[in-house]
Amino acid sequence: MSVSTPQDDIHTVLGLYLQLPDTPAYFSELDHQQAGEWHQQQVPLPTLELALLLAAYRRASRSPHAPPLPPIRSLRYFRPVLEELQANPPSPHVAAYLRYKAEKLLNLRILPTA
C-alpha cells in the first residue's frame, strides 16, 4: 500500500477537476491554491471527489430545455457543494450511490480512494 503525499492529493483533485465536463483544459494557480487549502483544512479526498462529481452530475442532469450554463472557470465553483456535504454528510451507502450515478452519467471511472 502506498502512502500519498500532499502533492499527490492535490493533483488527484486537480486531475478529476480537469476530467469533468465544462471545465478548463488546464488548471490555474488559483485552482492549485484552492486544492492546497482543502488539503490544509484536512478535507478528506473522498469528500472532495464526491463534491466535484455531485456538482458536475447536477449540471449534466439539468433539463435540456433550461438555458445553458457558462463553463466552469475555477475549482472554487465546487465550494458550495463541498460545504453542503460537510454540513450534511451522506451515509456511506448514499455517497456510493451518488458517486455511481455521477460516474455513469458523466462517463467517468474514478478509482476508489478509500
C-alpha positions as CSV (number, residue, x, y, z in Angstrom):
1,M,0.0,0.0,0.0
2,S,1.5,3.4,-1.0
3,V,1.3,6.5,1.1
4,S,0.1,9.6,-0.7
5,T,1.8,12.9,-0.2
6,P,0.0,16.3,0.0
7,Q,1.0,16.9,-3.6
8,D,-0.5,13.6,-4.7
9,D,-3.8,14.5,-3.1
10,I,-3.8,18.0,-4.6
11,H,-3.0,16.6,-8.1
12,T,-5.7,13.9,-7.7
13,V,-8.3,16.7,-7.1
14,L,-7.0,18.8,-9.9
15,G,-6.9,15.7,-12.2
16,L,-10.6,15.0,-11.5
17,Y,-11.5,18.6,-12.0
18,L,-10.0,18.6,-15.4
19,Q,-11.8,15.4,-16.4
20,L,-15.2,16.9,-15.7
21,P,-17.4,18.4,-18.4
22,D,-17.4,22.2,-18.8
23,T,-14.1,22.7,-17.0
24,P,-10.9,24.2,-18.4
25,A,-8.2,22.3,-20.3
26,Y,-5.6,23.4,-17.7
27,F,-5.8,24.2,-14.0
28,S,-4.8,27.7,-12.9
29,E,-2.5,28.7,-10.0
30,L,-5.7,29.7,-8.1
31,D,-7.1,26.2,-8.6
32,H,-3.9,24.7,-7.3
33,Q,-4.1,27.1,-4.3
34,Q,-7.7,26.0,-3.6
35,A,-6.8,22.3,-3.7
36,G,-4.0,23.1,-1.3
37,E,-6.3,25.0,1.1
38,W,-8.6,22.0,1.1
39,H,-5.7,19.7,1.9
40,Q,-4.5,22.0,4.7
41,Q,-8.1,22.0,6.1
42,Q,-7.8,18.2,6.1
43,V,-10.9,17.8,3.9
44,P,-11.0,14.0,3.1
45,L,-10.2,13.2,-0.5
46,P,-13.3,11.1,-0.9
47,T,-15.4,14.0,0.2
48,L,-13.7,16.3,-2.3
49,E,-14.2,13.9,-5.1
50,L,-17.8,13.4,-4.3
51,A,-18.4,17.2,-4.2
52,L,-16.9,17.5,-7.7
53,L,-18.8,14.6,-9.1
54,L,-22.1,15.7,-7.5
55,A,-21.8,19.3,-8.8
56,A,-21.0,18.0,-12.3
57,Y,-23.8,15.5,-12.1
58,R,-26.3,18.2,-11.1
59,R,-25.1,20.3,-14.1
60,A,-25.3,17.4,-16.5
61,S,-28.8,16.3,-15.4
62,R,-30.5,19.7,-15.8
63,S,-33.4,19.9,-18.1
64,P,-32.4,20.1,-21.8
65,H,-34.9,23.0,-22.0
66,A,-33.1,25.1,-19.4
67,P,-30.8,27.8,-20.6
68,P,-27.2,26.6,-21.0
69,L,-24.8,27.3,-18.1
70,P,-21.5,29.0,-18.7
71,P,-18.3,26.9,-18.5
72,I,-16.8,26.3,-15.1
73,R,-13.8,28.6,-14.8
74,S,-12.5,27.7,-11.3
75,L,-12.2,24.9,-8.8
76,R,-13.9,27.3,-6.4
77,Y,-17.1,26.6,-8.3
78,F,-17.4,23.4,-6.2
79,R,-17.1,25.0,-2.8
80,P,-20.8,25.3,-2.1
81,V,-21.4,21.6,-2.8
82,L,-18.4,20.7,-0.6
83,E,-19.8,22.8,2.2
84,E,-23.2,21.1,1.7
85,L,-21.6,17.7,2.0
86,Q,-19.6,18.8,5.1
87,A,-22.7,20.2,6.8
88,N,-24.8,17.1,6.0
89,P,-22.5,14.2,5.2
90,P,-24.3,11.4,3.3
91,S,-24.2,7.9,4.7
92,P,-21.6,5.7,3.0
93,H,-24.3,3.9,1.0
94,V,-25.8,7.2,-0.2
95,A,-22.3,8.5,-1.1
96,A,-21.5,5.3,-3.0
97,Y,-24.8,5.6,-4.9
98,L,-24.2,9.3,-5.7
99,R,-20.7,8.5,-6.9
100,Y,-22.0,5.6,-9.1
101,K,-24.7,7.8,-10.7
102,A,-22.4,10.7,-11.3
103,E,-19.7,8.5,-12.8
104,K,-22.2,6.7,-15.1
105,L,-23.9,9.9,-16.3
106,L,-20.5,11.7,-16.8
107,N,-19.0,8.6,-18.4
108,L,-16.1,8.6,-15.9
109,R,-14.4,5.9,-13.9
110,I,-12.8,7.2,-10.7
111,L,-10.8,4.7,-8.8
112,P,-11.8,4.2,-5.2
113,T,-9.8,6.3,-2.7
114,A,-10.7,4.5,0.5
